[in-house]
Amino acid sequence: MGSTQKTGDREFLRNFRAAEVKLMQSRSKSVRFRSGDVLLVEGEEGDSMLLLEAGKVRVMKGTQHLATLARGSSVGEMALLDPAPRSASVVAASDGEAFELSREAFGQMLDEQHPVAIKTLQVLCATVCARLSNVNRMVEGAVSEPDNSPGKVFRNLWKRIAGQDEG
């Protein structure tokens, strides 16, 4: 079983002023989704991120449920920085709405040196750093387990990543 990420209202945009949020939304596409819709597909090239306005989504790695996210959360943000294949799928857990910001629109804002783009880049960097720190802690914990025989390290690490171990 995955974890539910605790997020405040508009977590990704919490340091943005109302006018900045409106500008970002004006550069985004509104996406309505129904429960069960696949919003992002693991392995496909990503070219946009989603900012959840309403509803809940599940982040899935294969069949493994990693997290449940709600209003204010962002998903797929790495695609604004890197065209690599998506690392997980995102499936709607309820009906909802998101704003989809494309890499192209974000790039245009950066080219304009728009303060909202720079602030977004700062938030993306902080998000990536926080996730990397979390993975580092998981790796350290998995490697330092008392019984870290071959194969056990990977299983322990996967359990931590998948939220099956409170470790």
C-alpha positions as CSV (number, residue, x, y, z in Angstrom):
1,M,0.0,0.0,0.0
2,G,1.3,3.5,-0.9
3,S,1.3,6.6,1.2
4,T,-0.9,9.6,1.0
5,Q,1.2,12.7,0.6
6,K,0.1,15.4,3.0
7,T,-0.1,18.6,1.1
8,G,-1.4,22.0,2.0
9,D,-3.8,23.9,-0.1
10,R,-1.9,24.7,-3.4
11,E,1.3,23.2,-2.0
12,F,3.3,23.7,-5.2
13,L,2.1,27.3,-5.5
14,R,2.0,28.2,-1.9
15,N,4.6,31.0,-2.3
16,F,3.0,32.4,-5.4
17,R,0.8,35.5,-5.3
18,A,-2.8,35.2,-6.8
19,A,-1.7,37.2,-9.9
20,E,1.2,34.8,-10.4
21,V,-1.1,31.8,-10.2
22,K,-3.5,33.3,-12.7
23,L,-0.6,34.0,-15.1
24,M,0.6,30.4,-14.8
25,Q,-2.9,29.2,-15.4
26,S,-3.3,31.4,-18.4
27,R,-0.2,29.7,-19.9
28,S,-1.6,26.3,-19.0
29,K,-4.3,24.0,-20.4
30,S,-7.2,23.0,-18.1
31,V,-7.6,19.3,-18.0
32,R,-10.7,17.6,-16.5
33,F,-10.4,14.0,-15.6
34,R,-12.6,11.1,-14.4
35,S,-11.8,8.5,-11.9
36,G,-9.7,5.8,-13.5
37,D,-8.3,8.0,-16.3
38,V,-4.6,7.6,-16.9
39,L,-3.1,11.1,-16.9
40,L,0.6,10.3,-17.3
41,V,2.2,7.0,-18.5
42,E,5.3,5.5,-17.1
43,G,8.0,5.1,-19.8
44,E,6.5,7.7,-22.2
45,E,8.4,10.9,-22.9
46,G,7.1,13.7,-20.7
47,D,6.5,17.2,-22.0
48,S,4.3,18.8,-19.3
49,M,3.5,18.8,-15.6
50,L,0.1,18.8,-13.9
51,L,-0.9,21.1,-11.0
52,L,-3.9,19.5,-9.3
53,E,-6.8,21.9,-8.8
54,A,-9.4,19.4,-7.7
55,G,-9.6,15.6,-7.1
56,K,-7.1,13.0,-6.2
57,V,-4.6,10.9,-8.2
58,R,-2.5,7.8,-7.5
59,V,1.1,7.6,-8.5
60,M,2.0,4.1,-9.8
61,K,5.2,2.4,-10.6
62,G,4.0,-0.6,-12.6
63,T,1.3,-2.0,-10.4
64,Q,2.9,-0.6,-7.2
65,H,1.0,2.3,-5.6
66,L,3.5,4.9,-4.5
67,A,1.4,7.8,-3.3
68,T,-1.9,9.5,-3.4
69,L,-1.9,13.2,-4.2
70,A,-4.6,15.9,-3.9
71,R,-5.4,19.5,-4.6
72,G,-2.2,21.7,-4.6
73,S,0.1,18.8,-5.6
74,S,2.2,18.7,-8.7
75,V,3.0,15.7,-10.8
76,G,5.3,15.2,-13.8
77,E,7.3,18.3,-13.0
78,M,10.6,16.7,-14.1
79,A,9.3,16.9,-17.6
80,L,9.8,20.6,-17.6
81,L,13.5,20.1,-17.0
82,D,14.2,16.8,-18.6
83,P,12.6,15.0,-21.6
84,A,13.5,11.6,-20.2
85,P,10.7,8.9,-20.0
86,R,8.3,9.4,-17.2
87,S,9.3,7.4,-14.1
88,A,5.8,6.6,-13.0
89,S,2.2,6.6,-14.2
90,V,-0.5,8.9,-12.7
91,V,-4.1,7.6,-12.5
92,A,-7.1,9.6,-11.4
93,A,-8.5,8.3,-8.1
94,S,-11.5,10.6,-8.4
95,D,-13.0,13.1,-10.8
96,G,-11.0,16.3,-10.8
97,E,-9.3,19.0,-12.7
98,A,-5.7,20.0,-13.2
99,F,-3.7,22.7,-15.1
100,E,-1.2,21.3,-17.5
101,L,1.9,23.4,-18.0
102,S,3.9,22.3,-21.1
103,R,7.7,22.4,-21.4
104,E,7.2,24.7,-24.3
105,A,5.1,27.3,-22.4
106,F,7.5,27.1,-19.5
107,G,10.4,27.6,-21.8
108,Q,8.7,30.7,-23.3
109,M,8.3,32.1,-19.8
110,L,12.0,31.4,-19.1
111,D,13.0,33.1,-22.4
112,E,11.0,36.1,-21.3
113,Q,12.8,36.0,-18.0
114,H,9.4,36.2,-16.4
115,P,9.6,36.2,-12.6
116,V,6.9,33.5,-12.4
117,A,9.1,31.2,-14.5
118,I,12.1,31.8,-12.2
119,K,10.0,31.2,-9.1
120,T,8.7,28.0,-10.7
121,L,12.3,26.9,-11.4
122,Q,13.2,27.5,-7.8
123,V,10.2,25.4,-6.6
124,L,11.1,22.6,-9.1
125,C,14.7,22.6,-7.8
126,A,13.6,22.5,-4.2
127,T,11.2,19.6,-5.0
128,V,13.9,17.6,-6.8
129,C,16.3,18.2,-3.9
130,A,13.8,17.1,-1.3
131,R,13.0,13.9,-3.3
132,L,16.7,13.2,-3.6
133,S,17.3,13.7,0.1
134,N,14.4,11.3,0.8
135,V,15.9,8.6,-1.5
136,N,19.3,9.1,0.1
137,R,17.8,8.4,3.5
138,M,16.0,5.3,2.1
139,V,19.2,4.0,0.6
140,E,21.1,4.6,3.9
141,G,18.4,2.8,5.8
142,A,18.3,-0.1,3.5
143,V,22.0,-0.6,3.4
144,S,22.4,-0.3,7.2
145,E,19.7,-3.0,7.9
146,P,21.1,-5.7,10.3
147,D,20.4,-8.4,7.8
148,N,21.7,-6.9,4.5
149,S,22.5,-10.1,2.8
150,P,22.6,-10.0,-1.0
151,G,19.2,-9.3,-2.4
152,K,17.9,-8.1,1.0
153,V,19.2,-4.5,0.4
154,F,17.2,-4.1,-2.8
155,R,14.0,-5.6,-1.2
156,N,14.3,-3.4,1.8
157,L,14.9,-0.3,-0.3
158,W,12.0,-1.1,-2.6
159,K,9.7,-1.6,0.5
160,R,10.7,1.9,1.7
161,I,10.2,3.5,-1.6
162,A,6.8,1.9,-2.0
163,G,5.8,3.0,1.5
164,Q,5.5,-0.6,2.8
165,D,8.0,0.0,5.5
166,E,7.9,2.9,7.9
167,G,11.7,2.6,8.4
